[in-house]
Amino acid sequence: MAAYASTIILICLAVLSYFVHNNAVTISILVLLAIKITPLAQFFSYVEKQGITLGIIILTVAVMAPLASGSLPASALLKYFANLKSIVAILVGIFVA
């Protein structure tokens, strides 16, 4: 039973997240279950080590997409950076990094 405990927990979380309409969590859990029950399970150590980095890269690409596509004009971007809250957020981000 202990060998299947993590699978049962993941299935319960997937069902719960489906019913509360949290699609991101549902899809994430289903991907993990698919990896777990296939030969791809050998890549779990890679996912554990590099998952956060990969997720941050994907989020950064999504945030930068409007700038790269041109749908966010440079003038609007400069206006946002001139705000005191933006400057503080940038400084805190630099400090944390």
URDADA-V907262 format. One record per run of one state. SS is the DSSP state (~ for helix, > for strand, _ for the rest). FROM is the first residue (numbers start at 0). TO is the last residue. If there is no record, write none. Layout:
# URDADA-V907262
((SS;FROM;TO) (SS;FROM;TO))
This chain:
# URDADA-V907262
((_;0;0) (~;1;18) (_;19;21) (~;22;35) (_;36;37) (~;38;68) (_;69;72) (~;73;80) (_;81;82) (~;83;95) (_;96;96))
